[in-house]
Amino acid sequence: MTLSQSIEIGRLPSWREAVAWGLIAIYLVLVVLFAWNPTPFAQGLAALGFAGAMAHCTLTYGWKNALALCAICLVVSFTMENIGASTGLIFGHYHFEVGAQLPKVGVITVIVGGVWFGMGYFAWIVAATILGRADRNLGKRRNVIALPLVAAFVMTQWDLVMDPSASTISKAWIWHDGGADFGVPLTNYLGWLLTAWIFYQLFALYLASRSDIPEPRREPALRLVAILFYGCAGLAHLTPWLIGQAGDVADAAGHVWRIQDLRERTVAVMLFTMFLTSVLAALRLTRWRLD
């Protein structure tokens, strides 16, 4: 079945689909309102995001492949994060404060791996959508190379948006030596780019070798869900900016930053990275529907 054949123009959604979309909408509203602050409730939302990514991946690639992709991401991300937190290599010198009460893999709390896979998977689908369903055409060598690279930038955009406020205001993690980007060093973003590229490249090589990948039902709807999950993770940073916070905050190196400036910087970067990327993916999806 082709993509265009899978779209039934004018078909009303079933009650199951309506309920599913309703639950997704409720979850995304909660993400926008509360995910910006690393409270236990926000950690619960992150856990639901991981579960949603696993369910989405299962519907898209089949459960065996979903487990394989999750395993690839967790092994790579926990390995890189443990090396980074223990040695200062890859990302810079830092340690996590968020989820300190949760079990750990090495010195890294389990929620970190879940977040890497949850957002990492949705960023992969967003990048694949922009590149014209590149994840469905990995037999082409250019897609095996281009998709992991683009997806790594799409994933790193998320960290570029969230890291200064999360590490300085919320103190979910601490950069020991500070950094020029409101307390975050450039090495962090380069480390994110490298880590994401490694597991995405392994994703691409793995999927290119498989012959058992199913053709998902409602593929346009599935891709739209991924775009919404990714986009709303960025839009969550509108909430603290709109609330408005006064005062100053210091990073671990002693540099003092205005909280208002941090929040405004986060929204500005989000609009020209994650939001733009989400719009481009949605426009590509709309083009398929029109075709």
N, C-alpha and C positions, 0 to 999 in steps of 0.2 A: 504494500500500500504506500503510495506517495504521500508527501506532506500535504499537498493540496487536497487529495482524496480523503485525508483523515479529518478535514474540517467540514462540518456539516453546516452550511449557511442557514441561519434562521432557526436552528434547532434549539428548543428550550432546554435548559439544564434540568437534570433529574433532581429529586429531592436530596439524594446523597451528594451530588455535586454542589447543590446550594448550601447544604450544611458544611461541606468541606471548605468552600469559599468563605462562608461566614466565620468559621473557626480560624482560618488563615487571617482574615481581616482583623479579628479580635486580637490575635497574637501580634500582628504587625503594629497595631495601635499601641499595645502595651510596650513593644520594643521602642517605638518612637518616644513614648512618654517616660520610660523608666530605665532603659538599657544603658544610658549614658553614665549612671552612677553605680559603681560596683558593689551593690548591696547583695545580701543573700537572695532577694527576689530577682535581681538582675542575673545572678548566677543561675537561678532556676530557669530564667528565660534562655540563657545560653545553653543549658542542658536540653531544653525543648528544641532549640535551634539545631543542636547536634542530632537529635532524634529525627527532626524534620529533614535534615540533609541525608541521613541514612535512608529514610523512607523514599525521598525523591530519587536518590541514587539507585535504589532497588527498582523503582518503577522505570527508570531511564535505561539502566544497564543490566538488570537482573541481580538477584540477591548474591550469587557467588562473586560476581564482579564487583558489586558494592562492597562486600567484605574485603576483597583484595585491595580495592582503592583506599578504603579506610585504613587498612593495615599499612599500606605504603606510606600514607600521610603521617600516621602516628609514629611509625618507626623513624622516619626522617625528622619530623618536627621534635620529638622527644630527644633524639640524638643530638641535633643541632642546639636545642635549648640547653641541654645539660652541659654540652661543651662550652656554650656561651656563658652560662651562669657560673660555671666552675673555673673558667680560665680567663674570661674577658675577650676571648677570640670570637670572631664572626660578627657579634652584635655590639660589643663593648662591655664594660663592667656594669652589672646590674644584678638585682635579685627581685623576686616576686614577693609581694605582700598579700595580694588577693588570694583567697582560697587557702590561707595558711593552715586552716583546720582540716582540710580535705587530704585524702591519701596522696602520696607522691610517687612519681616515677623518677628515681634518682633524687634530684633536688627540685624537680619541677612538679607543681601540683597538677592533678589529673585534668582539671578543667582546661588547662592550657592546650593540651592535645585535642580535646573536644572542640575548642574554639578554632584551632588550626584547620581541622577537618570541616567543621560546619561552614565557616566563611570561605575556606579554601575551595570546597566543592562548589558552592554557589558562584564564586568568582570564576571558576573553570567553565561553568555553563554559560555565564555572561560573556566571557571571552570567546567561547565556541560559537555563540549566537552571533556576535559581531562579525566573526570570520566566516559566516555562512554555513553553520552546522559543521564546523571543522572536525568536531569530535566524531561525526558520522562518516568522515572521509579521511581517516588516518592512513589509508592505503597510499595516499599521496604524500611523498616525502616532505614537501613544503609545509603541509599541515602538521606533521610530526615535529617539525622544528618551530614553526611559527606559533602554534597554539600554546605550547608551554611558555614561550617567551612572553606573549601578550598576556596570558593568564597570570604570570608572575607579577607583571606591572599592575594588573587589575587588583590583585590581592594586596600588593604593597600600598596601593592607594588608600586602602582602609586603615593601615597602620599610620600612614602619613597624616591622615585625618585625626585619628584618635589619640596617638601616643603622647603629644605634649600635654594635653589636659588630663589624660588618665594617669600619667606618671608624676605630674607636678601638683595638680589640684586634688585628684582622687587618691593619688599615691597607691595605685594598684600594683605598681612596680617602681623601683627606684633606680635611677641612673646615678651611679656613685660619683662620676666625674662631671655630671651635667652635660650640656651640649648647646650648640648655637641655636637650634630650633626650639626655643622656649624650654631648654633643659634636656633636649634629646640630641644625641650625636648623629652625624651622618652615617656612621658605621652601622647604626641600628637599621636604617632603611636599606642599606646595601646587604646586610645580613638577611633581612626579610626577603629581598629580591632573590638572593641566592638560595635560601631554604625553599621558598615557593617554587622556584624554577626546578630544583632537584626533584621534588616529588611530582611536579607536573610533567616533567620529562619522563619519569618512570610511569606515570599514568598513561601518557601517550604511547610509549613503547609497549606497555601491557595491553592496552585496548587494541592497538594495531595488530597484535598477535592473536587476538581472540576471534573465533568464528561463531560464538554462541551469544552474541549481543542481540537482544530482542529489539524489534521496532516498537517503541512505546505507543500506546494509545494516548490520544490527546496531547501529542508532543508540543504543539504551540502553547497550550495551557501550562504544561510542565515548565517550559522555558520562561513563561511569564512569571510563574511562582518564584523561580530562581532570581529573576531580575528584581522582583519586589522585595525578596528577602535581603538581597545585596543593597538595593537602594535605600531601604528603610533603616538599615544599619548605619548609613550615613546621615539620614534625616533625623536620627535620634539626637544628634548634636545641636539641632535647632532648639530643643526644649530648654537646656540650661542657658543658652544664649538669650532666649526670649524671657526666661524668668529674671535674668539680670542678677549679677553678683558683684558686689563691690569688694575692695580690699586687695591685698597683695599675698603672694605665696612665694616661698623660696625653694629652690631645688637643692639637691644634696651638695652641690658645689658652692652654695651660698648666694647664687644669683637670685635677685628678687624680680618677680614678674607680676604685672597687673592681671588679676583674674579676668577682668573684662576684656583685656587684649587677647588673652589666651582663647576665650570663648569665641570672640569675633574672628580671630585667625582660623580657628577650627571650622567655622561655618564657611568662611571664604574659600578655604582649601577644598572642603567637601563639595561646594557648588561646582567648582571647576575641575574636579576629578571624579569622585564617585557618582555624583548626580549626573554629570555629563555622560559618563560611561553608561549609566543605566538608561538614559534617554536614547543613546545611540543603539543600544541593544534592543530597546523597545521599538525603535523605528525600523530596525532590520526585521524584527518579528512582524511588524505591521506590513512590511513590503511582501513577505512570504504570504501573508493572509490575502493580500490584494492579488498576488499572482495566482 
